[in-house]
Amino acid sequence: MPSVPHDLATFLVEAKRRTYAGLDDDATVATPLLAGSKQLEHRAPPYAYRDIYFGMGFFVGQETVSREGRVIWSMSYSGGARVEIRDRETFLDIYKFLRQALLGVKVEQPYRGPPLFEQDGMIYRNQAEGALDRFQGVETIALQDGTPLYELRYSGGLLC
């Protein structure tokens, strides 16, 4: 297994805060590589970050980090709002809350958000296992009373 570049976690935190978590889809590039996808990018040489995903209520995606043109790290994810949630306003509220939680991403676990975030009657939880070279996790959002609203699973690591 290759060693983790010392500055990769710091770059990931910056990239995540400057794309979906901080700017929502305003960070989307005009012409994505894959038709019908949302593609968000951030560059800080020698690194380049790209997040490509499809869908809204349920979505799937992949984040990659390239160093000097070669992809060295990746994370795939899938999930979304519960099937019974169909109201657009509820979707928007859930994803607005999610972006707030994701702004709390930490260098120690730069995959998604913090272990716990609470605001406006919603609770975000993120349970991650592993390290930056190989990890997996699940994040959830529920109402204060425990009613589940959202779940996402993710995994990834360094590429050989």
Residue pairs with C-beta under 8 A, 6 or more apart in sequence:
1 133
1 134
1 158
1 160
2 72
2 133
2 158
2 160
4 131
4 132
4 133
4 158
5 67
5 72
8 47
8 65
8 72
8 73
8 132
9 107
9 108
9 110
9 132
10 107
11 44
11 47
11 49
11 65
12 49
12 65
12 73
12 105
12 110
13 105
13 106
13 107
13 110
14 42
14 44
15 42
15 44
15 47
15 49
15 65
16 49
16 102
16 105
16 110
17 103
17 105
18 27
18 42
19 27
19 40
19 41
19 42
19 49
19 51
20 27
20 40
20 51
20 99
20 102
21 99
21 102
21 103
21 105
22 99
22 103
23 40
24 95
24 99
25 38
25 40
27 40
27 41
27 42
28 38
28 39
28 40
29 39
29 40
29 41
32 38
32 39
32 52
33 39
33 52
34 52
34 54
36 54
37 52
37 53
37 54
38 51
38 52
38 53
38 54
39 50
39 51
39 52
40 50
40 51
40 52
41 48
41 49
41 50
41 51
42 48
42 49
43 49
46 67
46 68
47 65
47 66
47 67
48 65
48 66
49 63
49 64
49 65
50 63
50 64
50 66
51 61
51 62
51 63
52 61
52 62
53 59
53 60
53 61
53 62
53 77
54 60
54 61
55 80
56 80
56 91
57 80
57 81
57 83
57 85
57 86
57 91
58 78
58 79
58 80
58 81
58 83
59 78
59 79
59 80
60 76
60 77
60 78
61 76
61 77
61 78
62 74
62 75
62 76
62 77
63 74
63 75
63 76
63 77
63 156
64 71
64 73
64 74
65 71
65 72
65 73
65 74
66 72
71 159
72 158
72 159
73 132
73 156
73 157
73 158
73 159
74 156
74 157
74 159
75 111
75 135
75 154
75 155
75 156
75 157
76 154
76 155
76 156
77 112
77 152
77 153
77 154
77 155
78 152
78 153
79 139
79 150
79 151
79 152
79 153
80 150
80 151
80 152
81 90
81 91
81 94
81 149
81 150
82 148
82 149
82 150
82 151
85 91
85 94
85 149
90 149
94 122
94 141
94 149
94 150
97 119
97 120
97 122
97 124
97 141
98 113
98 124
98 141
98 150
100 117
100 119
101 113
101 114
101 117
101 119
101 124
101 126
101 139
101 141
102 112
102 113
103 113
104 113
104 114
104 117
105 111
105 112
105 113
105 114
106 114
109 126
109 128
109 135
110 132
111 126
111 128
111 135
111 137
111 154
111 156
112 126
112 128
112 137
112 139
112 152
112 154
113 124
113 126
113 139
114 124
114 126
115 125
115 126
115 127
115 128
116 123
116 124
116 125
116 126
117 123
117 124
118 124
118 144
121 143
121 144
122 141
122 142
122 143
122 144
122 149
123 141
123 142
123 143
123 144
124 139
124 140
124 141
125 139
125 140
125 141
125 142
126 137
126 138
126 139
127 137
127 138
127 139
128 135
128 136
128 137
129 135
129 136
129 137
130 136
130 157
132 157
132 158
133 157
133 158
134 156
134 157
134 158
135 155
135 156
135 157
136 153
136 154
136 155
136 156
137 153
137 154
137 155
138 151
138 152
138 153
138 154
139 151
139 152
139 154
140 148
140 150
140 151
140 152
141 148
141 149
141 150
141 151
142 148
142 149
143 149
